[in-house]
Amino acid sequence: MSERERVALVFGGRSGEHEVSLRSAASVAAGLAERHEVLCVLVDKAGRWLLQPDGPQPSGGEPVFLAASPADRGRLRRLADARSLAEPDIYFPLVHGTHGEDGTLQGLLELAAVPYVGAGVAASAVSMDKAMMKALFARAGLPQVDYRVLRARDRSAAPRLAGEMGLPLFVKPAGLGSSVAVSKVRSPGELDAALDAAFAYDEKVVLEQGTDAREIEVSILGDEDPEASVPGEIVPDREFYDYDSKYSPDSRTELRIPAPVSPELTERVRELGLRAFSAVDAAGYARVDMFLERGTGRLLVNEINTIPGFTSISMYPKLWEASGVGYPELLARLVALARERHARRARRRTDYGR
């Protein structure tokens, strides 16, 4: 290992969140460079891995691959002739959504036996699938809004499910984030268009009961003894926190950090955040999103994001900044956690003998 650890930042990806990942990568690369040597690997929309010498770029680079073999020690090899071009010490997956946040990329890194930042295969997979995530939350006794899961083959049941839940409701692809293809259905006539949008991205969608609530978020950091940040509040600049409200340069969405809530509610948010983190067996880091109902004061867990947005102004790092952990220090801690977790896992037996 070199004096400055080589961190391979893998970003982009084949999902509707490709552009979001590019933004996160630019910030993370700059933050890591203070203490680490950064190797930038763009996964383009065709799925090619491209090693980029001059920091994260939206295109270009040398096509490379990672062999799914522990013997190769995580080398990045040129696709054309398999010559080794780089030898990362640690991988930092920053691919949001499908083929990155859903356990597939983590599976490759496990097969290659390399240390990597963040949740493992199972936690990534269940957290990306909103239906499975919600089932685990229910099993852990976490409070949630009423919801139904609908598969494309059962689409004809949608009006009945909507009738059971009442309107308004939200329709979401089960396996996508960043509010891509999320619709609010206010009347029966809007349901079909909402389902069309969601089923374009996934064969399974989640219908969630609408609620008049404030949006509260908390950041989690750690593995064996995770910690929760101060909570923050999202105040959208429109009816709900959709893709444009999150990422448009014209967005006037407000981040209130810390959230203006009572000390008692602050502790409740942190407690539920840690319980959600544990419910899916997450590791390294995650952001947990909740609803604070205006009429009842109930706190409801919405979802967990195992690769949350990570620009310098994203909620995850901003909450830790407000909790006393600055951006470069936060990234250094994530890399250290990855190293420690890999060392623990490497000590496990893989054979059977007496």
Summary of the structure (lengths in Angstrom):
residues: 354
radius of gyration: 20.4
end to end distance: 34.6
largest distance: 65.8
contacts: 1196
relative contact order: 0.14
helix: 34%
strand: 25%
